[in-house]
Every structure is written in C-alpha cells, then in structure tokens.
Amino acid sequence: MNSSVSKVRIQTLTKIAICITLLIVASYIVIPLPFSPVVITAQTLIVNVIALVLTPKQAFAAMGVYLFAGLIGLPVFSGGVSGPAKLFGPTGGFLIGFWVAVVVISLLKGKRPSFWRYLLVTVCVGLPIIDFFGVLFMCILQQATIPAALMAAVVPFLPGDILKAVVACLLAVALNRVLPAND
C-alpha cells in the first residue's frame, strides 16, 4: 500500500474518531429541565460540527458507531446512559434524527467553507430533521399530540439550538480551513 494513501486513511480515521469522542463528551454536558423529558446537551453543537467537517459517508459512519456503542451498552448517550431503551425510547428520536441530519447537512454544505451556507443548512434543514424525529418518537411512544410534543421538546430549545448551530458553523469554518481535505 502506498504510504501517502495510508497516511490519508489514518488522517480520515483519526478525524472520525475525534468527532465520535467529542460527541460522547458533549453527551455528558447535561442540563435537565423540569418541564420536559428532553435535556439540554451540547450534542447538537457537535452533531453539526460532524456534519460540516466530514463527508456524508464519514458522518454516517461516525454517527453509526456512536449509536451502536450506545445500543450495546456503552454509556455514550446524554447523561451517560445507554441501551435499546434509550435509543428506542421517547427521546430516542432525537438520536435517530442526528444520524439522518449529519448526512443531509454534509450533502448540502457545499465544497468551500461558508459560515452563512453552513448556518442556513444547519438551522433550516438539520434542526428540522432532528426535531421531526424527536417529535415523531414522542408522539408514538408517549401518545403525545403534535402540539404537546413540540411544546415539550422543540420550542423551548430553539434559541439554544440556533446558538449551538452558530457556534458549530464558526468552528467548522475554522476547522475546514486548517484540516486536510476530505477524501
């Protein structure tokens, strides 16, 4: 194997591993709210960074590894919990939404780092995808109405999610200017 090809693969795997690690750390930053089963975490920030610095395939793989790790019992989900009950529970839709959103955001982010494009894609496409799956799971698993699920799990979090998207976009623009190009 060519050493330059090997170096690129190592760089790519390292970038994916760092993204997964950051997402796990972000999952431990938790602020519970008394009015909602959904907690505030730094996950959305890192999910957006993953989507903006990795290719769609890499983002899909990174999120898949994260979800699989939580599914098999590693304490990687919000607050250090894990298992099928969390992944397929009332707030598990947000986790599934993360997986779909990283791929879609990554597909739509464009070739060159652009704060405004990144922000448009994360806020207008990524957040609605994440929230759609979160509301869907809450409606199905808690028999919540759509308005009730929106008020419990989406509306109170929108300002923070938009702020996290802004920070993620700033980070991603800076990272994409210094990191090696995706293969």
Secondary structure, 3 states (H helix, E strand, C coil): CCHHHHHHHHHHHHHHHHHHHHHHHHHCCEECCCCCCCCEECHHHHHHHHHHHCCHHHHHHHHHHHHHHHHCCCCCEHHHECCHHHHCCCCHHHHHHHHHHHHHHHHHCCCCCCHHHHHHHHHHHHHHHHHHHHHHHHHHHCCCCHHHHHHHHCHHHHHHHHHHHHHHHHHHHHHHHHCCCCC
